[in-house]
Amino acid sequence: MRGVNRVMLIGNIGKDPDIQILEGNISVAKFSLATTEAYKDRSGKLISQTEWHTIVLWRGLAELAEKYLRKGSLVYIEGRLKTRSWEDKEGNKKFATEIVGDNLIMLDKRTDGSPGGGFPEGMDGDIPPVDDRPEQLPF
């Protein structure tokens, strides 16, 4: 039996995407995404809890992120969890869990009031999956 590794998030981008161009002219974008859950505690007080997620997009999706995503943009991201590890300068083992996105939909309203958040005319913001991503991240 095979497992399922699927993540779906709707949230706001915490800062403009960091874009890098790797060997072979491969683009990779990395940015933080905030998701906020609101609920009432036992006393009826409204509690808001924000989680921060690191999003990584490759190739065509990275190029779209560079052109159209900005701090505060509302997006839907679909992808998979990926955990990586490395040693820092002092030899301490470090870990990072990221969402490697393979689908992006911009949810901000365009100036004409329709969804699509700044994609060019005729693009609905639903980007086809990109399946040819390198496994190692440079940052």
LINNORHU-V503081 format. One line per field, one symbol per residue. phi: phi as a letter, one per 40 degrees, with the letter a starting at -180 (. if undefined). A space follows every 50 residues. Layout:
phi=???
This chain:
phi=.ccbbbbbbbabccaddcbbbcdggccbbbacbbbbbbabcdcgccbbbb bbbcbbbbfdccccdccbcbdgdcbbbbabcbbbbabcccgccbbabbbc cbabbcbcccccgcchfhccdgccgcccdbbbcccccca
